Amino acid sequence: MANGLLAYIGTYTIRGSEGIYVYRMDAVTGGLDYLSKTVGMSNPSFLAIHPQRRYLYAVNEVAQFEGKASGAVSAFSINAQTGELRYLNQKHSHGTSPCHVAVEPDGRFVLVANYSSGSACILPIGSDGQLGEATEVVQHHGSSANPDRQEGPHAHSANLDPSGRHVLIADLGLDRIMLYRLDPAGGRLVPHTQPWASLKPGAGPRHLAFHPSGHYVYVINELDSTMTVFAYDAERGGLKELQTISTLPQGFQGTSYCADVHVSPSGRFVYSSNRGHDSIAIFGIDEATGKLSCVGHEPTLGRTPRNFAIDPSGTFLLAANQDTDTIVTFRMDQQTGRLTPTGQVASVSMPVCILLVPFP
C-alpha cells in the first residue's frame, strides 16, 4: 500500500454496525476507501494508537463485562502491509461505560476514563502490545449543578500532556479538570498540589486539546455549549482559566450539546462539534494570548456530529455524523480556518471516533 493515512472508525455496535472499520484516506480528495473491519466485540467506541503505530486500543463502552460491573479495553496489533487489526487481549476498565482511551507517549501505559462510574484506570502495555492488569484505579466523588447529568462524577476523557508526565481528566459530572502526575515507575496517578481546575457550574467538561506550543489547553464543555481556554503550566501541570466562549451562533434557541475539540496543526485555529446545531464551530487563536475569536460555523451535513479528526497536514477535516451514519470530508482553508465540503461522504453505521494514522 502506498504511503498515506488510514482511518480507524470506532462505533457503537447497534443499527448495523459490527465493530471497528478501517479505511484508506485519499490524500488528494480526502475521501475514504473501505479496507476491512474487525468484528466480534461490543461498542468499540473510542480508539487510541500506540506511538510505534504497531498496536491499537479500543474501549468497549459497556456496563457489564465478564459478569462484573465494568467495561473493557481491547488491544489489537496492526498488520504492517494492510492496516488490518488482529485481536490480542481484553482487560477490565474497572469502571462502567468507558468512553475514552489514551496511550502514554512512551507506549508503556493505557489510560481509560469510565463515564458512568466516574473513575479512571491505568493498564500497562506489554512488549507484545497486550494489556496487563490495572496498576491504578482512581474514583472521583461529588456532583454539580445539573441534577440530570451531574448527579455524580462522570469522567469523560483521560488526557496526557505533551511531555507524558501529567494527566488531565475531564469530569463532566464535577465540572472539573482533575490534575495528576503520572508516576511511570509504578503506573500510578499522584494528585497535584492543585488537584483540579474548576469550570462554571453546569458546564460539563468533556474533551480537551493542547495547543502545539503546549502553553494552552482548550476544553469543550458539553452541557452549556462553551469552550474554555486555560493557560497551561507544563512544569507543575497546572491550569489557569483565561476565557470562556460560546460554541453556538448568537441567537440560537434550540437544544445542542458539544462533543469534540481539536487544534489545527498550524496552531492558528480551534474546531469544536455541536450536536443539535449539527455544526463545526471555528475559532481563531490569538497567538499572543491563546484566546479565541469566532470565525464561523459549518454544517456537518448530517445529524449529531460526535467525533471529528484533522489530518496531520491540516488539509482535511472529517466529521462523524452519528445519527445519519456518515463521515463527511471538508477542506480546511489554511489562511481563514473555514471549511468547505469536498463532496466526499462515507457510509459508516454509528460512527463514534475517527483515528487518522500515518501508514505505513
For each residue, the residues with C-beta under 8 A, 3 or more apart:
1: 4 24 81 82 83 359 360
2:
3: 358 359 360
4: 1 24 25 26 27 358 359
5: 24 25 27 311 312 356 357 358 359
6: 22 23 24 25 35 83 356 357 359
7: 22 23 24 25 32 309 318 327 354 355 356 357
8: 20 21 22 47 49 56 85 354 355 357
9: 20 21 22 23 320 327 348 351 353 354 355
10: 20 44 45 46 47 58 351 352 353 355
11: 17 18 19 20 21 43 44 45 348 349 350 351 352
12: 15 17 43 45 61 322 350 352
13: 17 18 19 41 42 43 44 350
14: 17 350
15: 12 325 349 350
16: 325 349 350
17: 11 12 13 14 348 349 350
18: 11 13 37 39
19: 11 13 37 38 39 40 41 44
20: 8 9 10 11 37 38 41 44 47 56 58 76 85
21: 8 9 11 34 36 37 348
22: 6 7 8 9 34 35 36 37 38 83 84 85
23: 6 7 9 32 33 34 35 346
24: 1 4 5 6 7 32 33 35 83 359
25: 4 5 6 7 30 31 32 33 311 316 318 356
26: 4 29 30 31 32 33 344
27: 4 5
28:
29: 26 329 342 344
30: 25 26 311 315 316 318 329 330 331 342 344
31: 25 26 329 342 344 346
32: 7 23 24 25 26 318 327 329 344 346
33: 23 24 25 26
34: 21 22 23 346
35: 6 22 23 24 82 83 84
36: 21 22 82 83 84 85
37: 18 19 20 21 22
38: 19 20 22 41 44 76 84 85 87
39: 18 19
40: 19 87
41: 13 19 20 38 44 58 60 74 87
42: 13 60 61 62
43: 11 12 13 60 61 62
44: 10 11 13 19 20 38 41 47 58 59 60 61 74
45: 10 11 12 58 59 60 61 99 352 353
46: 10 58 59 61 98 99 100 101 307 352 353
47: 8 10 20 44 56 57 58 101 353 355
48: 56 57 58 101 102 103 110 355
49: 8 53 55 56 57 103 355 357
50: 53 54 55 56 57 103 107 125 129
51: 103 105 106 107
52: 55 107
53: 49 50 78 357 358 359
54: 50 77 78 80 129
55: 49 50 52 75 76 77 78 88 125 129
56: 8 20 47 48 49 50 75 76 78 85 355
57: 47 48 49 50 73 74 75 76 101 103 110 131
58: 10 20 41 44 45 46 47 48 73 74 76 101
59: 44 45 46 71 72 73 74 93 98 99 100 101 112
60: 41 42 43 44 45 65 71 72 73 74 90 93 98
61: 12 42 43 44 45 46 71 97 98 99 115
62: 42 43 65 71 72 96 97
63: 69 70 71 96 97 116
64: 67 68 69 70
65: 60 62 68 70 71 72 90 92 93
66: 70 72 92
67: 64
68: 64 65 92
69: 63 64 96 117
70: 63 64 65 66 92 93 94 95 96
71: 59 60 61 62 63 65 92 93 95 96 97 98 114
72: 59 60 62 65 66 90 91 92 93 98
73: 57 58 59 60 90 91 92 93 98 101 110 112 123 131
74: 41 44 57 58 59 60 87 88 89 90
75: 55 56 57 87 88 89 90 125 129 130 131
76: 20 38 55 56 57 58 85 86 87 88 129
77: 54 55 85 86 88 129
78: 53 54 55 56 83 84 85 86
79: 82 83 84 85 86
80: 54 360
81: 1 360
82: 1 35 36 79
83: 1 6 22 24 35 36 78 79 357 359
84: 22 35 36 38 78 79
85: 8 20 22 36 38 56 76 77 78 79
86: 76 77 78 79
87: 38 40 41 74 75 76
88: 55 74 75 76 77 128 129 130 131
89: 74 75 130 131
90: 60 65 72 73 74 75 131
91: 72 73 123 131 132 133 134
92: 65 66 68 70 71 72 73 134
93: 59 60 65 70 71 72 73 98 112 114 121
94: 70 114 119 121 134 137
95: 70 71 98 112 114 116 117 118 119 120 121 137 139 155
96: 62 63 69 70 71 114 115 116 117
97: 61 62 63 71 114 115 116 117
98: 46 59 60 61 71 72 73 93 95 101 112 113 114 115
99: 45 46 59 61 113 114 115 156 157
100: 46 59 112 113 155 156 157 158 207
101: 46 47 48 57 58 59 73 98 110 111 112 113 158
102: 48 110 111 157 158 159 160
103: 48 49 50 51 57 107 109 110 111 125
104: 107 108 109 110 111 160 164 182 184
105: 51 160 162 163 164
106: 51 164 184
107: 50 51 52 103 104 125
108: 104 124 125 184 187
109: 103 104 122 123 124 125 135 182 184 187
110: 48 57 73 101 102 103 104 122 123 124 125 131
111: 101 102 103 104 120 121 122 158 160 167
112: 59 73 93 95 98 100 101 120 121 122 123 158
113: 98 99 100 101 120 155 156 157 158 169 170
114: 71 93 94 95 96 97 98 99 117 118 119 120 121 155
115: 61 96 97 98 99 118 154 155 156 172
116: 63 95 96 97 154
117: 69 95 96 97 114 139 153 155
118: 95 114 115 139 140 141 152 153 154 155 171 173 174
119: 94 95 114 137 138 139 140 153 155
120: 95 111 112 113 114 137 138 140 155 158 169 189
121: 93 94 95 111 112 114 134 136 137 138
122: 109 110 111 112 134 135 136 137 187 188 189
123: 73 91 109 110 112 131 132 133 134 135
124: 108 109 110 131 132 133 135 187
125: 50 55 75 103 107 108 109 110 129 130 131 132
126: 129 130 131 132
127:
128: 88
129: 50 54 55 75 76 77 88 125 126
130: 75 88 89 125 126
131: 57 73 75 88 89 90 91 110 123 124 125 126
132: 91 123 124 125 126 135
133: 91 123 124
134: 91 92 94 121 122 123 137
135: 109 122 123 124 132 186 187 188
136: 121 122 186 187 188 189
137: 94 95 119 120 121 122 134
138: 119 120 121 180 189
139: 95 117 118 119 153
140: 118 119 120 153 155 169 171 173 174 178
141: 118 153
142: 152 153 173 174
143: 150 151 152 153 173 174
144: 150 173 174 175 201 202
145: 150 175 201 202
146: 149 150 202 204 223
147: 150 151
148: 151
149: 146 154 172 173 204 223
150: 143 144 145 146 147 154 172 173 174 175 202 204 223
151: 143 147 148 173
152: 118 142 143 173
153: 117 118 119 139 140 141 142 143 171 173 174
154: 115 116 118 149 150 171 172 173 174
155: 95 100 113 114 115 117 118 119 120 140 158 169 170 171 172 178
156: 99 100 113 115 170 171 172 205 206 207 222
157: 99 100 102 113 169 170 206 207 208
158: 100 101 102 111 112 113 120 155 167 169
159: 102 167 168 169 170 207 208
160: 102 104 105 111 164 166 167 168 182
161: 164 165 166 167 168 210 214 232 234 237
162: 105 210 214 234
163: 105 166 214 234
164: 104 105 106 160 161 182
165: 161 181 182 237
166: 160 161 163 179 180 181 182 192 234 237
167: 111 158 159 160 161 179 180 181 182 189
168: 159 160 161 177 178 179 180 208 217 237 239
169: 113 120 140 155 157 158 159 177 178 180
170: 113 155 156 157 159 177 205 206 207 208 219
171: 118 140 153 154 155 156 174 175 176 177 178 205
172: 115 149 150 154 155 156 175 204 205 206 222 223
173: 118 140 142 143 144 149 150 151 152 153 154
174: 118 140 142 143 144 150 153 154 171 178 196
175: 144 145 150 171 172 198 199 200 201 202 203 204 205
176: 171 196 197 198 199 205
177: 168 169 170 171 196 197 199 205 208 219 230 239
178: 140 155 168 169 171 174 191 195 196
179: 166 167 168 191 192 194 195 196 197 237 238 239
180: 138 166 167 168 169 189 190 191 192 237
181: 165 166 167 189 190 191 192 237
182: 104 109 160 164 165 166 167 188 189 190
183: 186 187 188 189 190
184: 104 106 108 109 187
185:
186: 135 136 183
187: 108 109 122 124 135 136 183 184
188: 122 135 136 182 183
189: 120 122 136 138 167 180 181 182 183
190: 180 181 182 183
191: 178 179 180 181 195
192: 166 179 180 181 195 236 237 238
193: 236
194: 179 197 236 237 238 239
195: 178 179 191 192
196: 174 176 177 178 179
197: 176 177 179 194 230 238 239 240 241
198: 175 176
199: 175 176 177 203 204 205 219 221 228
200: 175 203 221 224 226 228 244
201: 144 145 175
202: 144 145 146 150 175 223 224
203: 175 199 200 221 223 224 226 228 244
204: 146 149 150 172 175 199 221 222 223 224
205: 156 170 171 172 175 176 177 199 208 219 220 221 222 228
206: 156 157 170 172 219 220 221 222 258 259 260
207: 100 156 157 159 170 219 220 259 260 261
208: 157 159 168 170 177 205 217 218 219 220 261
209: 217 218 261 262 263 270
210: 161 162 214 216 217 218 232 263
211: 214 215 216 217 218 263 267 285 290
212: 263 265 266 267
213: 216 267
214: 161 162 163 210 211 232 234
215: 211 231 232 234 290
216: 210 211 213 229 230 231 232 242 285 290
217: 168 208 209 210 211 229 230 232 239
218: 208 209 210 211 227 228 229 230 261 263 270 292
219: 170 177 199 205 206 207 208 227 228 229 230 261
220: 205 206 207 208 227 247 258 259 260 261 272
221: 199 200 203 204 205 206 224 225 226 227 228 244 258
222: 156 172 204 205 206 225 257 258 259
223: 146 149 150 172 202 203 204 257
224: 200 202 203 204 221
225: 221 222 246 247 248 256 257 258 274
226: 200 203 221 244 245 246 247 258
227: 218 219 220 221 244 245 246 247 258 261 270 272 281 283 292
228: 199 200 203 205 218 219 221 241 243 244
229: 216 217 218 219 241 242 243 244 245 290 291 292
230: 177 197 216 217 218 219 239 240 241 242
231: 215 216 239 240 242 290
232: 161 210 214 215 216 217 238 239
233: 236 237 238 239 240
234: 161 162 163 166 214 215 237
235:
236: 192 193 194 233
237: 161 165 166 168 179 180 181 192 194 233 234
238: 179 192 194 197 232 233
239: 168 177 179 194 197 217 230 231 232 233
240: 197 230 231 233
241: 197 228 229 230 244
242: 216 229 230 231 289 290 291
243: 228 229 291 292
244: 200 203 221 226 227 228 229 241
245: 226 227 229 283 292 294
246: 225 226 227 250 294
247: 220 225 226 227 258 272 274 281
248: 225 252 256 274 277 281 297
249: 252 277 297
250: 246
251:
252: 248 249 256 277
253:
254: 276 277
255: 276
256: 225 248 252 274 275 276 277
257: 222 223 225 274 275 276
258: 206 220 221 222 225 226 227 247 261 272 273 274 275
259: 206 207 220 222 272 273 274 275 305 306 307
260: 206 207 220 272 273 305 306 307 308
261: 207 208 209 218 219 220 227 258 270 271 272 273
262: 209 270 271 308 309 310
263: 209 210 211 212 218 267 269 270 271 285
264: 267 268 269 270 271 310 314 332 337
265: 212 310 312 313 314
266: 212 269 314 334
267: 211 212 213 263 264 285 287
268: 264 284 285 287 337
269: 263 264 266 282 283 284 285 295 337
270: 209 218 227 261 262 263 264 282 283 285 292
271: 261 262 263 264 280 281 282 283 308 310 317
272: 220 227 247 258 259 260 261 280 281 283
273: 258 259 260 261 279 280 281 300 305 306 307 308 319
274: 225 247 248 256 257 258 259 277 278 279 280 281 297 305
275: 256 257 258 259 278 304 305 306 322
276: 254 255 256 257 304
277: 248 249 252 254 256 274 297
278: 274 275 299 300 302 303 304 305 321
279: 273 274 297 298 299 300 305
280: 271 272 273 274 297 298 300 305 308 317 319 330 339
281: 227 247 248 271 272 273 274 294 296 297
282: 269 270 271 294 295 296 297 298 337 338 339
283: 227 245 269 270 271 272 292 293 294 295 337
284: 268 269 292 293 294 295 337
285: 211 216 263 267 268 269 270 290 291 292
286: 289 290 291 292 293
287: 267 268 290
288:
289: 242 286
290: 211 215 216 229 231 242 285 286 287
291: 229 242 243 285 286
292: 218 227 229 243 245 270 283 284 285 286
293: 283 284 286
294: 245 246 281 282 283 284
295: 269 282 283 284 336 337 338
296: 281 282 338
297: 248 249 274 277 279 280 281 282
298: 279 280 282 330 338 339
299: 278 279
300: 273 278 279 280 305 308 319 321 328
301: 319 321 326 328 341 345
302: 278 305 319 321 323 324 326 328
303: 278 321 322 323 324
304: 275 276 278 321 322 323 324
305: 259 260 273 274 275 278 279 280 300 302 308 319 320 321 322
306: 259 260 273 275 320 321 322 351 352 353
307: 46 259 260 273 320 351 352 353 354
308: 260 262 271 273 280 300 305 317 318 319 320 354
309: 7 262 317 318 354 355 356
310: 262 264 265 271 314 316 317 318 332 356
311: 5 25 30 314 315 316 317 318 356
312: 5 265 356 358
313: 265 316
314: 264 265 266 310 311 332 334
315: 30 311 331 332
316: 25 30 310 311 313 329 330 331 332 342
317: 271 280 308 309 310 311 329 330 332 339
318: 7 25 30 32 308 309 310 311 327 328 329 330 354 356
319: 273 280 300 301 302 305 308 327 328 330
320: 9 305 306 307 308 326 327 348 351 352 353 354
321: 278 300 301 302 303 304 305 306 324 325 326 327 328 351
322: 12 275 303 304 305 306 325 350 351 352
323: 302 303 304
324: 302 303 304 321
325: 15 16 321 322 347 348 349 350 351
326: 301 302 320 321 345 346 347 348 351
327: 7 9 32 318 319 320 321 345 346 348 351 354
328: 300 301 302 318 319 321 341 344 345
329: 29 30 31 32 316 317 318 341 342 344 345
330: 30 280 298 316 317 318 319 339 340 341 342
331: 30 315 316 339 340 341 342
332: 264 310 314 315 316 317 337 338 339
333: 336 337 338 339 340
334: 266 314
335:
336: 295 333
337: 264 268 269 282 283 284 295 332 333
338: 282 295 296 298 332 333
339: 280 282 298 317 330 331 332 333
340: 330 331 333
341: 301 328 329 330 331
342: 29 30 31 316 329 330 331
343:
344: 26 29 30 31 32 328 329
345: 301 326 327 328 329
346: 23 31 32 34 326 327
347: 325 326
348: 9 11 17 21 320 325 326 327 351
349: 11 15 16 17 325
350: 11 12 13 14 15 16 17 322 325
351: 9 10 11 306 307 320 321 322 325 326 327 348 354
352: 10 11 12 45 46 306 307 320 322
353: 9 10 45 46 47 306 307 320
354: 7 8 9 307 308 309 318 320 327 351
355: 7 8 9 10 47 48 49 56 309
356: 5 6 7 25 309 310 311 312 318
357: 5 6 7 8 49 53 83
358: 3 4 5 53 312
359: 1 3 4 5 6 24 53 83
360: 1 3 80 81
